[in-house]
Amino acid sequence: MEGYLDMELLRFTTAGSVDDGKSTLIGRLLYDSKSIFEDQLDQVKKTSEKRGSAEVDLALLTDGLKDEREQGITIDVAYRYFATPKRKFIIADTPGHIQYTRNMVTGASTANAALILIDARNGVIEQTCRHSIIASLLQIPHIIVCINKMDLVNYDQEVFNRIKDDFEDFASKLDVKDVRFIPISALKGDNVVNRSEHMDWYEGSTLLYTLENIHIGSDHNHIDCRFPVQTVIRPQTDKYHDYRGYAGRIAGGVFKPGDEITVLPSGFTSKIKSIDTFDGPINEAFAPMSVTITLDDDIDISRGDMIVRTNNQPEQKQDIDVMLCWLNPKGPQPRTKYTIRHTTADAKAMIKEIRYKMDINTLHRNEEDKKITANDICRAQLRTTRPLLVDSYRNNRNTGSIILVDEGTNETVAAGMII
């Protein structure tokens, strides 16, 4: 068990057009890496036979909701867990339809990698561009382009090269650092877990090998130290009578006992006395670990405050420039107050202005039509009732993101990335 708990966790999201084979691909990953149970497989075999398909339809492993199975589509973000001896994985399987852009934003916001599926027969289409743009907006560090259904184009290297060139051409306009291309057949299993016998011209690794070995240690920001306080721990027992610790999840940087820190927004300074975990004290802690920090001095600190290194502080801002992905059918209302949530802090906010709406297909900025509805992405100016401790999303995905909540209905209406 010990080894399992210590294994690195990779989160990845899948994106592709409706019939590009996302569900089949995930089914194939689970099936070939022996991550499913016999009874699940029997169920899938039965359903496949009932539908009269000759092969076992692996897509049924992932289309978990009944109405998805009946319609053969994926409608919500489904999270799947599996593990190999090298890594643990969480898959956010997001829908391919245009009207579910917001689901992709939800599923992808914490991902280390995005799998973008392309049907080898259709090449790069509008949905491919849309998903790549969202992946780049969300600053997903690694993009793996799976060119699927190679079995339907006779495993032709020319087809693969042409699609790869098209995608690279388009991606050069985006902010993506690491893009890899893998020719696969999810249906037949080529290059998913096992190497393909049909594509000896492809010299790269299989999809699973790539997922197991892609370097994700540096995906977190380990430079800017940020520790949003979630709760104050005061055990009130005789043994720990004077203990006062601040618990939370590190959002950036590396903290060590002895570090000079500043508590924001108050500006009080102190030193870290100890960093405690469930298993005892440790000598250093970094994102995304959950720890409790104790300080040398008794300072008034509560939820929503942030502990940072004295010589490296976030900006304190009330006017915040964001890219918003609007999640709600009802668009932004003028002069409405929303609750804004940022790390562990809450404040009230209103949308001062919408600068432009972004065309997710072309990256074009539309400054004329600023009417925003569900799934739209726009650039907006927010004004908050008190300063928030922010970094740009590009520098830190934790301290650079916000959500807006409608006070009346308590619905989350938008997710935002601070510019």
Sine and cosine of phi, psi and omega as CSV:
sin_phi,cos_phi,sin_psi,cos_psi,sin_omega,cos_omega
0.00,0.00,-0.66,0.75,-0.03,-1.00
-0.75,0.66,-0.77,0.64,-0.04,-1.00
-0.87,0.49,-0.62,0.78,-0.05,-1.00
-0.90,0.44,-0.67,0.74,-0.04,-1.00
-0.92,0.39,-0.52,0.85,-0.05,-1.00
-0.99,0.13,-0.17,0.99,-0.07,-1.00
-0.92,0.40,0.53,-0.85,0.04,-1.00
-0.93,0.37,0.56,-0.83,0.01,-1.00
-0.94,-0.34,0.80,-0.60,0.06,-1.00
-0.93,-0.36,0.80,-0.60,0.09,-1.00
-0.98,-0.22,0.77,-0.64,0.10,-1.00
-0.71,-0.71,0.43,-0.90,-0.02,-1.00
-0.88,-0.47,0.45,-0.89,0.00,-1.00
-0.91,-0.41,0.64,-0.77,0.02,-1.00
-0.60,-0.80,0.62,-0.79,0.02,-1.00
-0.01,-1.00,0.12,-0.99,0.00,-1.00
-0.97,0.24,0.06,-1.00,-0.21,-0.98
-0.84,0.55,-0.74,0.67,-0.06,-1.00
-0.95,-0.32,0.53,0.85,-0.03,-1.00
-0.98,0.20,-0.12,0.99,0.09,-1.00
0.99,-0.12,0.43,0.90,0.02,-1.00
-0.86,0.50,-0.75,0.66,-0.07,-1.00
-0.91,0.42,-0.62,0.78,0.03,-1.00
-0.90,0.43,-0.64,0.77,-0.02,-1.00
-0.89,0.45,-0.71,0.71,-0.01,-1.00
-0.92,0.39,-0.65,0.76,0.06,-1.00
-0.84,0.54,-0.68,0.73,-0.01,-1.00
-0.91,0.42,-0.67,0.74,0.03,-1.00
-0.86,0.50,-0.72,0.69,-0.04,-1.00
-0.92,0.38,-0.64,0.77,-0.09,-1.00
-0.95,0.31,-0.76,0.65,-0.07,-1.00
-0.96,0.27,-0.39,0.92,0.03,-1.00
-1.00,-0.07,0.23,0.97,0.07,-1.00
0.83,0.55,0.69,0.73,-0.03,-1.00
-0.97,-0.26,0.25,0.97,0.03,-1.00
-0.83,-0.56,0.28,-0.96,-0.07,-1.00
-1.00,-0.10,0.42,-0.91,-0.03,-1.00
-0.81,0.59,-0.70,0.71,-0.08,-1.00
-0.91,0.42,-0.55,0.84,0.07,-1.00
-0.89,0.46,-0.67,0.75,-0.05,-1.00
-0.92,0.40,-0.67,0.75,0.01,-1.00
-0.86,0.51,-0.69,0.72,0.00,-1.00
-0.85,0.53,-0.71,0.71,-0.02,-1.00
-0.91,0.41,-0.64,0.77,0.02,-1.00
-0.88,0.48,-0.70,0.72,-0.01,-1.00
-0.87,0.49,-0.75,0.66,-0.02,-1.00
-0.88,0.48,-0.66,0.75,0.00,-1.00
-0.87,0.49,-0.69,0.72,-0.01,-1.00
-0.90,0.44,-0.66,0.75,-0.02,-1.00
-0.87,0.50,-0.58,0.82,0.00,-1.00
-0.99,0.12,-0.09,1.00,0.06,-1.00
0.98,0.20,0.41,0.91,0.03,-1.00
-1.00,-0.05,0.62,-0.78,-0.11,-0.99
-0.93,0.37,-0.64,0.77,-0.03,-1.00
-0.98,-0.18,0.31,-0.95,0.08,-1.00
-0.93,0.38,0.82,-0.58,-0.03,-1.00
-0.99,0.10,0.99,-0.11,-0.09,-1.00
-0.91,0.42,-0.33,0.94,0.00,-1.00
-0.87,0.49,-0.46,0.89,-0.04,-1.00
-0.92,0.40,-0.33,0.94,0.03,-1.00
-0.90,0.43,-0.52,0.86,-0.11,-0.99
-0.96,-0.27,-0.44,0.90,0.01,-1.00
-0.97,0.24,0.99,0.17,-0.23,-0.97
-0.97,0.26,-0.58,0.82,-0.08,-1.00
-0.97,0.25,0.59,-0.81,-0.13,-0.99
-0.86,0.51,-0.72,0.69,-0.06,-1.00
-0.94,0.35,-0.41,0.91,0.09,-1.00
-0.93,0.36,-0.68,0.73,-0.03,-1.00
-0.88,0.47,-0.64,0.76,-0.04,-1.00
-0.93,0.36,-0.63,0.78,-0.03,-1.00
-1.00,0.00,-0.19,0.98,-0.05,-1.00
0.94,0.35,0.47,0.88,0.06,-1.00
-0.77,-0.64,0.31,-0.95,0.05,-1.00
-0.97,-0.24,0.80,-0.60,-0.06,-1.00
-0.91,-0.42,-0.42,0.91,-0.02,-1.00
-0.86,-0.51,0.13,-0.99,0.06,-1.00
-0.98,0.21,0.86,-0.51,0.04,-1.00
-0.94,-0.35,0.76,-0.66,0.02,-1.00
-0.98,-0.18,0.75,-0.66,0.03,-1.00
-0.84,-0.54,0.57,-0.82,0.02,-1.00
-0.90,-0.44,0.66,-0.75,0.21,-0.98
-0.42,-0.91,0.24,-0.97,-0.04,-1.00
-0.60,-0.80,0.50,-0.87,0.15,-0.99
-0.86,-0.51,0.10,-1.00,-0.01,-1.00
-0.86,0.50,-0.28,0.96,-0.08,-1.00
-0.99,-0.12,-0.55,0.83,-0.12,-0.99
-0.46,-0.89,0.35,-0.94,0.17,-0.99
-0.98,-0.20,0.51,-0.86,-0.05,-1.00
-0.75,-0.66,0.60,-0.80,0.23,-0.97
-0.85,-0.53,0.82,-0.57,0.01,-1.00
-0.97,-0.25,0.80,-0.61,0.17,-0.99
-0.98,-0.19,0.96,-0.27,-0.04,-1.00
-1.00,-0.01,0.93,-0.36,-0.10,-1.00
-0.95,-0.31,0.45,-0.89,-0.07,-1.00
-0.92,0.38,0.43,-0.90,-0.02,-1.00
-1.00,-0.03,-0.30,0.95,-0.10,-0.99
-0.92,0.40,0.50,-0.87,-0.01,-1.00
-0.85,0.52,-0.63,0.78,-0.11,-0.99
-0.96,0.27,0.06,1.00,0.03,-1.00
-0.92,-0.39,0.45,0.89,0.03,-1.00
-0.77,0.63,-0.67,0.74,-0.07,-1.00
-0.89,0.46,-0.55,0.84,0.01,-1.00
-0.91,0.41,-0.58,0.81,0.01,-1.00
-0.92,0.39,-0.63,0.77,0.01,-1.00
-0.88,0.48,-0.66,0.75,0.01,-1.00
-0.90,0.44,-0.75,0.67,-0.09,-1.00
-0.94,0.35,-0.43,0.90,-0.15,-0.99
-0.99,-0.14,-0.15,0.99,-0.18,-0.98
-0.90,0.45,-0.43,0.90,-0.01,-1.00
-0.93,-0.36,0.16,0.99,-0.14,-0.99
-0.96,0.26,0.56,-0.83,0.15,-0.99
-1.00,0.10,-0.49,0.87,-0.08,-1.00
-0.60,-0.80,0.49,-0.87,0.11,-0.99
-0.87,-0.48,0.76,-0.65,0.12,-0.99
-0.99,-0.11,0.90,-0.44,0.03,-1.00
-0.96,-0.29,0.87,-0.49,-0.05,-1.00
-1.00,-0.06,0.68,-0.74,0.06,-1.00
-0.79,-0.62,0.74,-0.68,0.06,-1.00
-0.98,0.21,0.86,-0.51,-0.09,-1.00
-0.84,0.55,-0.44,0.90,-0.03,-1.00
-0.98,0.21,-0.46,0.89,-0.09,-1.00
-0.98,-0.21,-0.36,0.93,-0.01,-1.00
0.93,0.36,-0.35,-0.94,-0.06,-1.00
-0.96,0.28,0.89,-0.45,0.00,-1.00
-0.89,-0.46,0.02,-1.00,-0.07,-1.00
-0.81,0.58,-0.67,0.74,-0.01,-1.00
-0.90,0.44,-0.56,0.83,0.03,-1.00
-0.88,0.48,-0.70,0.72,-0.03,-1.00
-0.91,0.41,-0.70,0.72,0.00,-1.00
-0.85,0.53,-0.74,0.68,-0.04,-1.00
-0.92,0.38,-0.58,0.82,0.00,-1.00
-0.93,0.36,-0.61,0.79,0.02,-1.00
-0.90,0.44,-0.68,0.74,0.01,-1.00
-0.91,0.42,-0.66,0.75,0.01,-1.00
-0.87,0.49,-0.60,0.80,-0.02,-1.00
-0.97,0.25,-0.61,0.79,0.07,-1.00
-0.86,0.51,-0.65,0.76,-0.04,-1.00
-0.99,0.12,0.05,1.00,0.05,-1.00
0.82,0.57,0.68,0.74,0.07,-1.00
-0.95,0.32,0.83,-0.56,-0.18,-0.98
-0.90,0.43,-0.57,0.82,-0.09,-1.00
-0.81,-0.59,0.72,-0.69,0.07,-1.00
-0.87,-0.49,0.80,-0.60,0.02,-1.00
-0.91,-0.41,0.93,-0.38,-0.02,-1.00
-1.00,-0.03,0.92,-0.38,0.00,-1.00
-0.99,-0.13,0.92,-0.40,0.02,-1.00
-1.00,-0.02,0.97,-0.23,-0.22,-0.97
-1.00,-0.10,0.19,-0.98,0.03,-1.00
0.89,0.45,0.56,0.83,0.04,-1.00
-0.88,0.47,-0.42,0.91,0.03,-1.00
-0.90,0.43,-0.42,0.91,-0.03,-1.00
-1.00,0.07,-0.11,0.99,0.07,-1.00
-0.87,-0.50,0.49,0.87,0.04,-1.00
0.84,0.53,0.52,0.85,0.06,-1.00
0.81,0.59,0.64,0.77,-0.14,-0.99
-0.99,0.16,0.84,-0.54,-0.03,-1.00
-0.90,0.44,-0.59,0.81,0.00,-1.00
-0.84,0.54,-0.70,0.72,-0.02,-1.00
-0.87,0.49,-0.73,0.68,0.00,-1.00
-0.86,0.52,-0.74,0.67,-0.04,-1.00
-0.89,0.45,-0.62,0.78,-0.03,-1.00
-0.91,0.42,-0.70,0.72,-0.02,-1.00
-0.92,0.39,-0.62,0.78,0.01,-1.00
-0.88,0.48,-0.70,0.71,0.01,-1.00
-0.90,0.44,-0.69,0.73,0.01,-1.00
-0.86,0.50,-0.70,0.71,-0.06,-1.00
-0.93,0.37,-0.66,0.75,-0.01,-1.00
-0.89,0.46,-0.61,0.79,0.01,-1.00
-0.87,0.50,-0.72,0.70,-0.01,-1.00
-0.94,0.33,-0.67,0.75,-0.10,-1.00
-0.94,0.35,-0.30,0.95,0.00,-1.00
-0.90,0.43,-0.36,0.93,0.04,-1.00
-0.99,0.13,-0.21,0.98,-0.11,-0.99
-0.98,-0.18,0.19,-0.98,0.03,-1.00
-0.99,-0.14,0.96,0.29,0.04,-1.00
-0.82,-0.57,0.70,-0.72,-0.14,-0.99
-0.99,-0.10,-0.69,0.73,-0.15,-0.99
-0.84,-0.55,0.95,-0.30,0.01,-1.00
-0.86,-0.51,0.76,-0.65,0.06,-1.00
-0.82,-0.57,0.46,-0.89,-0.04,-1.00
-0.84,-0.55,0.73,-0.68,0.02,-1.00
-0.72,-0.69,0.82,-0.57,0.08,-1.00
-0.99,0.12,0.82,-0.57,-0.08,-1.00
-0.69,-0.73,0.24,-0.97,0.31,-0.95
-0.75,-0.66,0.95,-0.30,-0.03,-1.00
-0.91,0.41,-0.58,0.81,-0.05,-1.00
-0.91,0.41,-0.70,0.71,-0.07,-1.00
-1.00,-0.05,-0.24,0.97,0.04,-1.00
1.00,-0.03,0.15,0.99,-0.02,-1.00
-0.92,0.39,0.81,-0.59,0.10,-0.99
0.86,0.50,0.31,0.95,0.08,-1.00
-1.00,0.04,-0.92,0.39,0.11,-0.99
-0.95,-0.31,-0.62,0.78,-0.03,-1.00
-0.95,-0.30,0.55,-0.84,0.00,-1.00
-0.90,0.43,0.55,-0.84,-0.02,-1.00
-0.99,0.14,0.67,-0.74,0.09,-1.00
-1.00,0.08,-0.20,0.98,-0.09,-1.00
-1.00,-0.07,-0.18,0.98,-0.08,-1.00
-0.80,-0.61,0.91,0.41,-0.02,-1.00
-0.94,0.34,-0.20,0.98,0.04,-1.00
-0.96,0.28,-0.29,0.96,-0.03,-1.00
-1.00,0.00,0.85,-0.52,-0.11,-0.99
-0.98,-0.21,-0.07,1.00,-0.05,-1.00
-0.98,0.20,-0.17,-0.98,-0.04,-1.00
-1.00,-0.07,0.23,-0.97,0.05,-1.00
-0.95,0.31,0.19,-0.98,-0.01,-1.00
-0.89,0.45,-0.73,0.69,-0.05,-1.00
-0.90,0.44,-0.66,0.76,0.01,-1.00
-0.88,0.48,-0.66,0.75,0.02,-1.00
-0.88,0.47,-0.72,0.69,-0.01,-1.00
-0.90,0.44,-0.57,0.82,-0.02,-1.00
-0.96,0.28,-0.45,0.89,-0.18,-0.98
-0.91,-0.42,-0.11,0.99,-0.03,-1.00
-0.88,0.48,0.67,-0.75,-0.11,-0.99
-0.99,0.12,0.91,-0.41,-0.05,-1.00
-0.92,-0.40,0.00,1.00,-0.04,-1.00
-0.85,0.53,-0.55,0.83,-0.08,-1.00
-0.99,-0.13,0.21,0.98,0.04,-1.00
-0.94,0.35,-0.46,0.89,0.04,-1.00
-1.00,0.06,0.44,-0.90,0.06,-1.00
-0.98,0.17,0.92,-0.40,0.00,-1.00
-0.97,-0.25,0.27,0.96,-0.04,-1.00
-0.98,-0.22,-0.79,0.61,-0.08,-1.00
-1.00,0.02,0.91,-0.41,-0.07,-1.00
-0.98,0.19,0.87,-0.50,-0.03,-1.00
-0.67,-0.74,0.83,-0.56,0.02,-1.00
-0.72,-0.70,1.00,-0.04,0.04,-1.00
-0.95,0.30,0.79,-0.61,-0.06,-1.00
-0.98,0.18,0.81,-0.59,0.03,-1.00
-1.00,-0.03,-0.66,0.75,-0.04,-1.00
-0.37,-0.93,0.39,-0.92,0.03,-1.00
-0.98,-0.19,0.75,-0.66,-0.06,-1.00
-0.97,-0.25,0.89,-0.45,0.06,-1.00
-0.75,-0.66,0.99,-0.11,-0.16,-0.99
-0.89,0.45,-0.45,0.89,0.00,-1.00
0.87,0.49,0.46,0.89,0.08,-1.00
-0.96,-0.28,0.31,-0.95,-0.02,-1.00
-0.86,0.50,-0.65,0.76,-0.07,-1.00
-0.91,0.42,-0.63,0.78,-0.06,-1.00
-0.91,-0.42,0.67,0.74,-0.16,-0.99
-0.83,0.55,-0.64,0.77,-0.08,-1.00
-0.98,-0.18,0.19,0.98,-0.08,-1.00
-0.95,0.30,0.74,-0.67,0.14,-0.99
-0.66,-0.75,0.93,-0.36,-0.03,-1.00
-0.84,-0.54,0.38,-0.92,0.00,-1.00
-0.91,-0.42,0.88,-0.48,-0.10,-0.99
-0.97,-0.22,0.52,-0.85,0.05,-1.00
0.12,-0.99,-0.15,-0.99,-0.01,-1.00
-0.90,-0.43,0.77,-0.64,-0.04,-1.00
-0.92,0.39,0.78,-0.62,-0.06,-1.00
-0.99,-0.17,-0.10,0.99,0.02,-1.00
0.04,-1.00,0.45,-0.89,0.12,-0.99
0.99,0.14,-0.05,-1.00,0.00,-1.00
-0.81,-0.58,0.78,-0.63,0.02,-1.00
-0.93,-0.37,0.62,-0.78,0.04,-1.00
-0.70,-0.71,0.49,-0.87,0.11,-0.99
-0.84,0.55,0.64,-0.77,-0.03,-1.00
0.99,-0.11,-0.26,0.97,0.01,-1.00
-0.90,0.44,0.64,-0.77,0.13,-0.99
-0.98,0.20,0.83,-0.56,-0.03,-1.00
-0.81,-0.59,0.32,-0.95,0.11,-0.99
-0.83,-0.55,0.64,-0.77,0.06,-1.00
-0.98,-0.17,0.80,-0.59,0.01,-1.00
-0.94,-0.35,0.50,-0.87,0.10,0.99
-1.00,0.09,-0.05,1.00,-0.12,-0.99
-0.93,0.38,-0.51,0.86,0.00,-1.00
1.00,0.06,0.04,1.00,0.05,-1.00
-0.92,0.39,0.54,-0.84,0.00,-1.00
-0.89,-0.45,0.39,-0.92,0.04,-1.00
-0.27,-0.96,-0.15,-0.99,0.10,-0.99
-0.84,-0.54,0.47,-0.88,0.06,-1.00
-0.97,0.26,0.82,-0.57,0.02,-1.00
-1.00,0.09,-0.75,0.66,0.01,-1.00
-0.46,-0.89,0.35,-0.94,0.11,-0.99
-0.84,-0.54,0.90,-0.44,-0.11,-0.99
-0.94,-0.34,0.55,-0.83,0.08,-1.00
-0.75,-0.67,0.06,-1.00,0.02,-1.00
-0.83,0.55,-0.54,0.84,-0.06,-1.00
-0.99,-0.11,0.22,0.98,0.02,-1.00
0.92,-0.39,0.03,-1.00,-0.08,-1.00
-0.94,0.34,0.49,-0.87,0.04,-1.00
-0.76,-0.65,0.30,-0.96,-0.09,-1.00
-1.00,-0.03,-0.30,0.96,0.13,-0.99
-0.39,-0.92,0.48,-0.88,-0.01,-1.00
-0.65,-0.76,0.56,-0.83,-0.06,-1.00
-0.57,-0.82,0.21,-0.98,0.01,-1.00
-0.88,0.47,0.63,-0.78,0.01,1.00
-0.97,-0.23,0.69,0.73,-0.07,-1.00
-0.96,0.28,0.53,-0.85,0.11,-0.99
-0.98,-0.20,0.84,-0.54,-0.10,-1.00
-0.60,-0.80,0.12,-0.99,0.14,-0.99
-0.86,-0.51,0.78,-0.62,-0.04,-1.00
-0.95,-0.31,0.72,-0.69,0.14,-0.99
-0.93,-0.38,0.49,-0.87,-0.08,-1.00
-0.89,-0.46,0.34,-0.94,0.03,-1.00
-0.93,0.38,-0.55,0.83,-0.10,-0.99
-0.94,-0.35,0.42,-0.91,0.03,-1.00
-1.00,0.06,0.97,-0.24,-0.04,-1.00
-0.88,-0.47,0.52,-0.85,0.05,-1.00
-0.98,0.21,0.95,-0.30,-0.03,-1.00
-0.78,-0.63,0.66,-0.75,0.06,-1.00
-0.66,-0.75,0.06,-1.00,-0.01,-1.00
-0.80,0.60,0.69,-0.72,0.01,-1.00
0.99,-0.15,-0.30,0.95,0.12,-0.99
-0.97,0.23,0.27,-0.96,0.00,-1.00
-0.75,-0.67,0.72,-0.69,0.07,-1.00
-0.99,-0.12,0.82,-0.57,-0.04,-1.00
-0.73,-0.68,0.24,-0.97,0.10,-0.99
-0.95,0.30,0.64,-0.77,-0.10,-1.00
-0.84,0.54,-0.58,0.81,-0.09,-1.00
-1.00,-0.07,0.23,0.97,-0.03,-1.00
-0.46,-0.89,0.99,-0.13,-0.14,-0.99
-0.86,-0.50,0.50,-0.87,0.08,-1.00
-0.96,0.28,0.21,-0.98,0.06,-1.00
-0.99,0.17,0.56,-0.83,0.11,-0.99
-0.98,-0.22,0.91,-0.41,-0.15,-0.99
-0.73,-0.68,0.62,-0.79,0.15,-0.99
-0.95,-0.30,-0.38,0.93,0.08,-1.00
-0.97,-0.24,0.92,-0.40,-0.15,-0.99
-0.86,-0.51,0.77,-0.63,-0.01,-1.00
-1.00,-0.09,0.87,-0.49,-0.07,-1.00
-0.73,-0.69,0.43,-0.91,0.28,-0.96
-1.00,-0.09,0.86,-0.50,-0.04,-1.00
-0.96,-0.28,0.70,-0.72,0.21,-0.98
-0.97,-0.23,0.90,-0.43,-0.09,-1.00
-0.99,0.13,0.78,-0.63,-0.16,-0.99
-0.96,-0.28,-0.22,0.98,-0.20,-0.98
-0.95,-0.31,0.59,-0.81,0.01,-1.00
-0.86,0.51,-0.53,0.85,0.03,-1.00
-1.00,0.08,0.84,-0.54,-0.08,-1.00
-0.94,0.33,0.03,-1.00,0.00,-1.00
-0.90,0.43,0.70,-0.71,0.01,-1.00
-0.98,-0.20,0.67,-0.74,-0.01,-1.00
-0.89,0.45,0.61,-0.80,0.06,-1.00
0.85,0.52,0.27,0.96,0.10,-1.00
-0.98,0.19,0.63,-0.77,0.11,-0.99
-1.00,-0.05,0.77,-0.64,0.09,-1.00
-0.92,-0.38,0.34,-0.94,0.21,-0.98
-1.00,0.04,0.76,-0.65,0.05,-1.00
-0.96,-0.29,0.74,-0.67,0.02,-1.00
-0.91,-0.40,0.79,-0.61,-0.03,-1.00
-0.65,-0.76,0.85,-0.52,-0.19,-0.98
0.70,0.71,-0.86,-0.51,-0.03,-1.00
-0.98,-0.18,0.13,0.99,-0.06,-1.00
-0.98,-0.18,0.56,-0.83,0.10,-0.99
-0.86,-0.51,0.53,-0.85,0.13,-0.99
-0.49,-0.87,0.01,-1.00,0.13,-0.99
-0.98,-0.19,0.49,-0.87,0.00,-1.00
-0.53,-0.85,0.45,-0.89,0.20,-0.98
-0.78,-0.63,0.39,-0.92,0.00,-1.00
-1.00,0.04,0.93,-0.38,-0.05,-1.00
-0.97,0.25,-0.72,0.70,0.05,-1.00
-0.39,-0.92,0.44,-0.90,0.13,-0.99
-0.97,-0.25,0.87,-0.50,-0.09,-1.00
-0.97,0.24,-0.77,0.63,0.02,-1.00
-0.34,-0.94,0.33,-0.94,0.11,-0.99
-0.98,-0.20,0.58,-0.81,-0.04,-1.00
-0.97,-0.22,0.74,-0.67,0.09,-1.00
-0.99,0.15,0.93,-0.38,-0.13,-0.99
-0.95,0.32,-0.14,0.99,-0.02,-1.00
-1.00,-0.05,-0.44,0.90,-0.14,-0.99
-0.81,-0.59,-0.11,0.99,-0.10,-0.99
0.94,0.33,0.16,0.99,-0.03,-1.00
-0.96,0.29,0.62,-0.78,0.02,-1.00
-0.99,-0.11,0.86,-0.51,-0.03,-1.00
-0.98,-0.20,0.95,-0.31,-0.04,-1.00
-1.00,-0.09,-0.12,0.99,0.00,-1.00
-1.00,0.07,-0.82,0.57,-0.08,-1.00
-1.00,-0.03,0.96,-0.27,-0.03,-1.00
-0.93,-0.36,0.36,0.93,0.01,-1.00
-0.98,0.18,0.87,-0.50,-0.12,-0.99
-0.95,-0.31,0.74,-0.67,0.13,-0.99
-0.74,-0.67,-0.08,-1.00,-0.06,-1.00
-0.79,0.62,0.63,-0.78,0.05,-1.00
0.98,0.21,-0.05,1.00,0.05,-1.00
-0.98,0.19,0.50,-0.87,0.10,-1.00
-0.88,-0.48,0.78,-0.63,-0.07,-1.00
-0.63,-0.78,0.31,-0.95,0.09,-1.00
-0.98,-0.19,0.78,-0.62,-0.11,-0.99
-0.68,-0.73,0.34,-0.94,0.04,-1.00
-0.93,-0.36,0.85,-0.53,0.01,-1.00
-0.95,-0.31,0.49,-0.87,0.12,-0.99
-0.85,-0.53,0.81,-0.59,-0.03,-1.00
-0.95,-0.31,0.39,-0.92,-0.05,-1.00
-0.96,0.29,-0.43,0.90,0.10,-0.99
-0.64,-0.77,0.38,-0.93,-0.07,-1.00
-0.89,0.45,0.64,-0.77,0.11,-0.99
-0.96,-0.27,0.44,-0.90,-0.06,-1.00
-0.99,-0.12,1.00,-0.03,-0.22,-0.98
-0.91,-0.42,0.46,-0.89,0.23,-0.97
-0.87,-0.50,0.23,-0.97,0.08,-1.00
-0.96,0.27,0.52,-0.85,-0.04,-1.00
-0.86,0.51,-0.53,0.84,-0.01,-1.00
-0.89,0.45,-0.55,0.84,0.00,-1.00
-1.00,0.09,-0.54,0.84,-0.06,-1.00
-0.44,-0.90,0.92,-0.39,-0.07,-1.00
-0.94,0.34,-0.32,0.95,0.01,-1.00
-0.99,0.13,-0.76,0.65,-0.06,-1.00
-1.00,0.03,-0.02,1.00,-0.01,-1.00
-0.97,-0.25,0.14,0.99,-0.02,-1.00
-0.86,-0.51,0.48,-0.87,0.03,-1.00
-0.68,-0.73,0.30,-0.95,0.27,-0.96
-0.78,-0.62,0.45,-0.89,0.07,-1.00
-0.93,-0.36,0.72,-0.70,-0.03,-1.00
-0.87,-0.50,0.73,-0.69,0.04,-1.00
-0.96,0.29,0.83,-0.56,-0.10,-1.00
-0.92,0.40,-0.55,0.83,-0.06,-1.00
-0.95,0.31,-0.70,0.71,-0.13,-0.99
-0.97,-0.24,-0.18,0.98,-0.06,-1.00
0.90,0.44,0.35,0.94,0.05,-1.00
-1.00,0.03,0.57,-0.82,0.13,-0.99
-0.98,0.21,0.88,-0.47,-0.10,-1.00
-0.99,-0.17,-0.37,0.93,-0.03,-1.00
-0.42,-0.91,0.46,-0.89,0.14,-0.99
-0.87,-0.49,0.65,-0.76,-0.11,-0.99
-0.73,-0.68,0.48,-0.87,0.06,-1.00
-0.89,-0.45,0.84,-0.54,-0.10,-1.00
-0.97,0.24,0.74,-0.68,-0.07,-1.00
-1.00,0.00,0.00,0.00,0.00,0.00
